[in-house]
Amino acid sequence: MATNFTQQGHVIQWKNETGGTLASGALAWIGGIPGVLIQTLVDDATGSVALSGVWALAKHNNSTPANGTAFAAGDPVFWDIANSRACATAVFPLVGYCTEAAAGDDTTVNVLLAGKRVLLPVIAAETIDAGELVYISGYDAKGYLKASLADADASAPANAAVAVAIADIANTAIGHVGDAYLLTGQNTDSASAIGDPVYLSDTAGGWTLDAHTTGGDTVQQVGVVTVKNDTTGAVLLCPGLFKATTVNTITG
C-alpha cells in the first residue's frame, strides 16, 4: 500500500496568511485556486478549506448597486475581488460554474467550484523566484519553452508578462509557471483600496502600484491588491488577463 498519501484533495488544510480573519463560508484563494473555508480562520491559523462541491456564494444583486447579475445554469462564474462577490465579468478569476439559475436580485448564486489553474513546464533562462512575473524568451533543443523575468523597461518592450512562477526555479532548471499566484507578505499600504490594479515593474519580475509614464515603457496591469497593509499585504497576480501597451513617446 502506498505510504505517501497526505490528505484528501477535496478538503485541504490551509494556513491563513492574508493579514486578517476569514469567516466560515468565505472564498479563499490557494495560489490561483479558489476554495471555501469550512471554519473561521484568524490570521496565521490553519484550518479546512474545500476545493470542490457546490457552494452558495455572495453575488452582485440589485441593491449593490442596481442592475444585478443574473446567471443561468452552466454559466461561468467569476470573482469580483474588490467587492468579494460573484460576477459575470471575465476579467476576474474564474471561481466555477452556476448550477442553478439566479436572478439579478438574488443575493447568492450556487457555484460548483471548478476554477482551474493552468501550469506550463518551462526551462528557466535565469534564476526565477516564486511569484515573479515571466515572459517566454525562446526554447531549447528538447522543445521546452524558456522563461525569463518580465520587465516594463523601454529597452525591452517585448518582455511583457504572460505568466507567474508558482515555485522557485534555478537557472537552467525545469519548473512550472502558471496563470495566477497569490503573493502575500507585501507592502500594499500605499494602495487606495482593495481591488486597486498593480502593474508590471521595470524591476525584472516585479510589480508596482503605479502605472509607468516614461516614454517607451510598457504599461501592463498584472493583478490586483487583495489585502492593503504595509507588511502583510497581498496581491493576486494574473498577468494573462491583461493587455500590455507602450507609453506614447510623441511630444507636442
C-alpha positions as CSV (number, residue, x, y, z in Angstrom):
1,M,0.0,0.0,0.0
2,A,1.3,3.5,-0.8
3,T,2.6,5.3,2.2
4,N,3.0,8.8,0.7
5,F,-0.7,9.8,1.0
6,T,-1.1,13.1,2.9
7,Q,-4.7,14.3,2.7
8,Q,-7.9,14.1,0.7
9,G,-7.9,16.6,-2.2
10,H,-11.5,17.8,-1.9
11,V,-10.7,19.4,1.6
12,I,-7.2,20.5,2.5
13,Q,-5.5,22.1,5.4
14,W,-4.5,25.7,4.6
15,K,-2.8,28.5,6.6
16,N,-4.4,31.9,6.5
17,E,-1.6,34.4,5.8
18,T,-3.9,37.2,4.5
19,G,-3.4,39.5,7.4
20,G,-7.0,39.3,8.6
21,T,-9.7,37.0,9.8
22,L,-11.6,35.0,7.2
23,A,-15.2,33.9,8.1
24,S,-16.5,30.4,7.6
25,G,-18.1,30.2,4.2
26,A,-15.8,32.8,2.7
27,L,-14.0,32.3,-0.5
28,A,-10.2,32.0,-0.3
29,W,-7.5,31.8,-2.9
30,I,-4.9,29.0,-2.6
31,G,-2.4,30.4,-5.0
32,G,-4.7,30.7,-8.0
33,I,-7.2,28.0,-6.9
34,P,-10.5,29.1,-5.3
35,G,-11.7,27.3,-2.1
36,V,-14.4,27.8,0.5
37,L,-13.5,28.0,4.2
38,I,-15.2,25.4,6.3
39,Q,-14.3,27.2,9.6
40,T,-13.5,30.8,10.6
41,L,-9.7,31.3,10.5
42,V,-7.9,34.2,12.2
43,D,-4.6,35.4,10.7
44,D,-1.8,32.8,10.9
45,A,-4.2,30.0,11.8
46,T,-4.5,26.7,9.9
47,G,-7.9,25.1,9.0
48,S,-10.0,23.3,6.5
49,V,-10.8,24.6,3.0
50,A,-13.0,22.9,0.5
51,L,-11.7,22.8,-3.1
52,S,-14.7,21.1,-4.6
53,G,-18.5,20.9,-4.2
54,V,-21.4,23.3,-4.8
55,W,-21.5,26.5,-2.6
56,A,-23.9,29.4,-2.3
57,L,-21.6,32.5,-2.8
58,A,-22.5,36.2,-2.5
59,K,-23.2,37.7,-5.8
60,H,-23.8,41.1,-7.5
61,N,-27.5,41.9,-6.9
62,N,-29.9,44.8,-7.4
63,S,-29.0,46.6,-4.2
64,T,-25.2,46.6,-4.7
65,P,-25.8,48.6,-6.9
66,A,-28.8,48.4,-9.3
67,N,-29.0,46.0,-12.2
68,G,-27.7,42.9,-10.5
69,T,-26.1,40.0,-12.4
70,A,-28.3,37.1,-13.5
71,F,-26.9,33.6,-14.0
72,A,-28.3,30.6,-15.9
73,A,-27.3,27.0,-15.0
74,G,-23.9,26.3,-16.6
75,D,-22.8,29.9,-16.8
76,P,-19.2,30.5,-15.8
77,V,-18.9,32.5,-12.5
78,F,-16.1,34.9,-11.8
79,W,-15.0,36.6,-8.6
80,D,-15.1,40.4,-8.2
81,I,-12.1,40.7,-5.9
82,A,-12.7,44.3,-5.0
83,N,-16.2,43.7,-3.7
84,S,-15.9,40.0,-2.7
85,R,-18.8,38.7,-4.7
86,A,-19.6,36.6,-7.8
87,C,-20.0,38.3,-11.1
88,A,-20.1,37.6,-14.8
89,T,-17.1,39.7,-15.8
90,A,-14.4,37.5,-17.3
91,V,-11.5,39.8,-16.5
92,F,-11.8,38.5,-12.9
93,P,-10.6,35.0,-11.9
94,L,-12.8,32.0,-12.6
95,V,-14.5,30.5,-9.5
96,G,-16.6,27.8,-11.1
97,Y,-19.9,27.2,-12.8
98,C,-23.5,28.1,-11.9
99,T,-25.6,25.0,-11.0
100,E,-29.0,26.7,-10.6
101,A,-30.4,29.9,-12.3
102,A,-30.1,33.0,-10.2
103,A,-32.0,36.2,-10.9
104,G,-30.5,39.7,-10.8
105,D,-32.0,40.5,-7.4
106,D,-30.8,37.2,-5.8
107,T,-28.1,37.8,-3.2
108,T,-26.3,34.4,-3.7
109,V,-25.6,32.0,-6.6
110,N,-24.9,28.3,-6.3
111,V,-21.4,27.6,-7.7
112,L,-19.7,24.3,-8.5
113,L,-16.0,25.1,-7.6
114,A,-14.1,24.4,-10.8
115,G,-11.6,27.3,-11.0
116,K,-8.6,25.9,-12.9
117,R,-5.0,26.7,-12.6
118,V,-3.1,26.4,-15.9
119,L,0.5,25.2,-15.4
120,L,3.2,25.3,-18.1
121,P,6.5,23.5,-17.8
122,V,9.5,25.7,-18.7
123,I,13.2,25.9,-18.5
124,A,14.5,29.0,-16.6
125,A,16.8,31.2,-18.7
126,E,17.8,32.8,-15.4
127,T,17.1,32.3,-11.7
128,I,13.3,32.8,-11.1
129,D,11.7,33.0,-7.6
130,A,8.1,32.1,-6.8
131,G,5.7,34.9,-7.5
132,E,8.0,36.6,-10.1
133,L,6.4,37.5,-13.5
134,V,7.9,36.0,-16.6
135,Y,7.7,36.0,-20.4
136,I,8.6,33.3,-22.9
137,S,12.1,34.1,-24.3
138,G,12.8,31.1,-26.5
139,Y,13.0,27.4,-26.4
140,D,15.8,24.8,-26.0
141,A,16.9,21.8,-28.2
142,K,14.4,19.5,-26.4
143,G,11.5,21.7,-27.2
144,Y,11.0,23.2,-23.8
145,L,9.9,26.9,-23.7
146,K,12.4,29.1,-21.9
147,A,11.1,31.6,-19.3
148,S,12.8,34.9,-18.4
149,L,11.9,37.7,-16.0
150,A,9.4,40.1,-17.4
151,D,10.3,43.8,-17.5
152,A,8.5,47.0,-18.2
153,D,11.6,49.0,-19.2
154,A,11.6,50.7,-22.6
155,S,14.8,48.8,-23.6
156,A,12.8,45.6,-23.8
157,P,9.3,46.4,-24.9
158,A,8.5,42.8,-25.9
159,N,9.1,41.4,-22.4
160,A,5.5,41.8,-21.1
161,A,4.4,39.2,-18.5
162,V,2.5,36.2,-19.7
163,A,2.7,34.0,-16.6
164,V,3.9,33.9,-13.0
165,A,6.3,31.4,-11.4
166,I,4.5,29.2,-8.8
167,A,7.7,28.0,-7.2
168,D,11.4,28.9,-7.3
169,I,13.2,27.7,-10.5
170,A,17.0,27.6,-10.6
171,N,18.8,28.9,-13.7
172,T,18.6,26.2,-16.5
173,A,16.3,24.0,-14.3
174,I,12.8,22.8,-15.4
175,G,9.9,24.3,-13.4
176,H,6.4,25.5,-13.8
177,V,4.7,28.8,-14.4
178,G,1.0,29.5,-14.1
179,D,-1.8,31.9,-14.8
180,A,-2.3,33.0,-11.2
181,Y,-0.5,33.4,-7.9
182,L,-1.4,34.9,-4.6
183,L,1.6,36.9,-3.4
184,T,1.5,37.5,0.4
185,G,3.7,39.4,2.8
186,Q,3.7,42.5,0.6
187,N,3.7,46.3,1.2
188,T,0.5,47.4,-0.3
189,D,-0.2,50.2,2.1
190,S,0.0,53.0,-0.5
191,A,-2.9,51.5,-2.5
192,S,-6.0,53.5,-2.2
193,A,-8.2,50.4,-1.7
194,I,-8.5,46.7,-2.1
195,G,-9.0,45.9,-5.8
196,D,-6.5,48.5,-7.0
197,P,-4.6,47.4,-10.0
198,V,-0.9,46.5,-9.9
199,Y,1.4,46.9,-12.9
200,L,4.5,45.2,-14.3
201,S,7.6,46.9,-12.8
202,D,10.8,48.0,-14.5
203,T,12.5,45.8,-11.9
204,A,12.7,42.5,-13.6
205,G,10.0,40.0,-12.4
206,G,8.3,42.5,-10.1
207,W,5.1,44.5,-9.8
208,T,4.3,48.1,-8.8
209,L,1.3,50.0,-7.7
210,D,2.0,52.9,-10.2
211,A,1.5,52.7,-14.0
212,H,4.6,53.8,-15.9
213,T,4.6,57.2,-17.6
214,T,8.2,57.1,-19.0
215,G,8.1,57.1,-22.8
216,G,8.6,53.7,-24.3
217,D,7.9,51.8,-21.1
218,T,5.4,49.0,-21.0
219,V,2.2,49.6,-19.1
220,Q,0.6,46.3,-18.2
221,Q,-1.8,45.5,-15.4
222,V,-0.7,42.2,-13.9
223,G,-3.1,41.8,-11.0
224,V,-5.0,43.5,-8.1
225,V,-4.4,44.3,-4.5
226,T,-6.3,41.8,-2.2
227,V,-5.0,42.9,1.2
228,K,-4.0,46.5,2.0
229,N,-1.2,46.6,4.6
230,D,2.4,47.7,4.9
231,T,3.8,44.3,5.9
232,T,1.0,41.7,5.4
233,G,-0.4,43.0,2.2
234,A,-1.4,40.6,-0.6
235,V,-1.6,40.8,-4.4
236,L,-3.3,38.4,-6.7
237,L,-1.2,38.2,-9.9
238,C,-2.9,37.0,-13.1
239,P,-0.9,38.6,-15.9
240,G,-2.5,36.7,-18.8
241,L,-5.8,38.6,-18.2
242,F,-4.5,42.0,-19.2
243,K,-3.1,43.6,-22.4
244,A,0.2,45.4,-22.4
245,T,0.6,48.8,-24.1
246,T,3.6,51.1,-24.6
247,V,3.7,54.6,-23.2
248,N,3.5,57.1,-26.1
249,T,6.8,58.8,-26.9
250,I,5.3,61.5,-29.2
251,T,5.6,65.0,-27.8
252,G,3.8,68.2,-28.9
